[in-house]
């Protein structure tokens, strides 16, 4: 019995806003790629996150390598949003401290 790769990564509008996930989980391809880019191997990811099947991790990485520009753009956009929110939080915190002083 063979398994189709597209059954190992799936997209559902109700899960992670339709982002592609390892099938049967809410872990996005994007998240697997971030771990991979941090130097984690597929085997280490599977060990650290036992709910992720090794085949799903490899399918996520295969998708990344086949669609690298798309995923890199998504990662950059998410990082930019995190940076914006962090800067906003620090600015609000500073403003509150000035009001108290």
Secondary structure, DSSP 8 states (H G I E B T S, - for coil): ----GGGTEE--TTSGGG--EETTSS-BHHHHHHHHHTT--HHHHHHHSTTS-HHHHHHHHHHHHHSHHHHHHHHHHHHHHHHHHHHHHHHHHHHHHHHH-
